[in-house]
Amino acid sequence: MTKDKKIYIRGRRTSLKQLEASLAILKKPQEVKTIIRADKDIAYGDVVKVMGLLQAAKVTDISVAVK
């Protein structure tokens, strides 16, 4: 996540809505390893929104890295 709230997955820009749709079709979400790389200036609440989407999709291996 960039400081201007842009979200990228594997280098491709996406939106929260698109992220949610992508997560909904995961066949084995518990096997997905996720690292949220967030700019140090982004609001904590924005990172929590993404974490909430991941948790709602049953993704359990979530790490956060700050750059």
C-alpha positions, 0 to 999 in steps of 0.5 A, a space after each residue: 500500500 502506498 501513502 496515497 492508498 494505492 493497493 498493488 498485488 504482485 505489481 498490479 494495481 487493484 482496488 479494495 473492491 477488486 481485492 475482495 472479489 479476488 479473495 472470494 474465489 480462493 479455493 484454499 485461503 488458509 494456504 495463502 501467505 500474505 505480506 502487506 507492505 505499507 508505506 510508513 505514512 499510511 494511516 493504520 486504519 487503512 492497513 486494518 481494512 485490508 487485514 480485515 478483508 484477508 481475515 474475512 476470506 479466511 486467510 490466516 498467514 498475514 504479515 505486515 512490513 513497513 517501508 
